[in-house]
Amino acid sequence: MSIFNSLNTSASALTAQRLRMDVVSSNIANAQTTRATINEDGEYEPYRRKMVVMEPGNKSFQSFLKHASGNGDSSSGVKVSEIIEDDAPFKAEYNPNHPDADENGYVQLPNVDPLQEMVDLMSSTRSYEANVTAVNASKSMLMKALEIGK
């Protein structure tokens, strides 16, 4: 077991939360984008909300077995396994003057809810701050341990 396990765990969480904040920021920036991709019919589709999926950094059976027997790393951190698109339907808004309006005057808008994105942004920011606090606490403990040897 390394003395840097806690730092490595917090570092992986900081990286994952930073990516989550970037994805949420992208969602907010594209909340009104009606022409993001072209579908298989050759028509434009609105921006689709993206979400970050996280999982344990080391999830092999062998790592869990070693941890249970006390011989392995207890901290494996977290990693981003993928960024997925939300399958929620697009929002339809009546705006016959919009260039992307259909024959009935409805415009397909992205499935991004700014309120939900702000909640996700606040959550990831708080997680990031908590991990910065953990890094600083670990660093402080390691510095105190070095002072013992003086």
Secondary structure, 3 states (H helix, E strand, C coil): CCCCHHHHHHHHHHHHHHHHHHHHHHHHHCCCCCCCEECCCCCEECCCCEEEEEEECCCCHHHHHHHHHCCCCCCCCEEEEEEEECCCCCEEEECCCCCCCCCCCEEEECCCCHHHHHHHHHHHHHHHHHHHHHHHHHHHHHHHHHHHCC
